Amino acid sequence: MSQKKVDKYKEEKKNRAKKLKKKRAREYALVIIGFAALGAAIGYPFGRFLYRQNYNKRKANAKVEAAQFDYWFNKEWQANISGTLGYEVTFEDATASDATATDSDTQ
């Protein structure tokens, strides 16, 4: 062997551990990235499918906010209940009287 080949072999042998370590790290990173991409490719559409399938069940069990309930109750009262009790206050009248409240009304 020529001296050039011997020097090249010694250099490769000296850096072999570093190269092997880099190669293993690169392979590990590629496997992790591959599994993450595969999981995203399968999981995202599957999750959206399950979300859409479960939408009606979640909507039926949903909590109602107070403002929505107040609006619904006032409309229900005006349409069905107030006339049967002989106490007819329209929805607009109720909000108008609330708007004209004074500080003495709060005490």
TAMOFEN-V760903 format. One record per backbone hydrogen bond with DSSP energy under -0.5 kcal/mol. NH is the residue of the N-H (numbers start at 0). CO is the residue of the C=O. Records with the same first field share a line. If there is no record, write none. Layout:
NH = CO  CO
This chain:
5 = 1
6 = 2
7 = 3
8 = 4
9 = 5
10 = 6
11 = 7
12 = 8
13 = 9
14 = 10
15 = 12
18 = 14
19 = 15
20 = 16
21 = 17
22 = 18
23 = 19
24 = 20
25 = 21
26 = 22
27 = 23
28 = 24
29 = 25
30 = 26
31 = 27
32 = 28
33 = 29
34 = 30
35 = 31
36 = 32
37 = 33
38 = 34
39 = 35
40 = 36
41 = 37
42 = 38
43 = 39
45 = 41
46 = 42
47 = 43
48 = 44
49 = 45
50 = 46
51 = 47
52 = 48
53 = 49
54 = 51
57 = 53
58 = 54
59 = 55
60 = 56
61 = 58
68 = 64
69 = 65
70 = 66
71 = 67
72 = 68
73 = 69
74 = 70
75 = 71
76 = 72
77 = 73
78 = 74
79 = 75
80 = 75
81 = 76
84 = 80
85 = 81
86 = 81
87 = 85
88 = 86
93 = 89
94 = 90
95 = 91
96 = 92
97 = 93
98 = 94
99 = 95
100 = 97
104 = 101
105 = 102
106 = 103
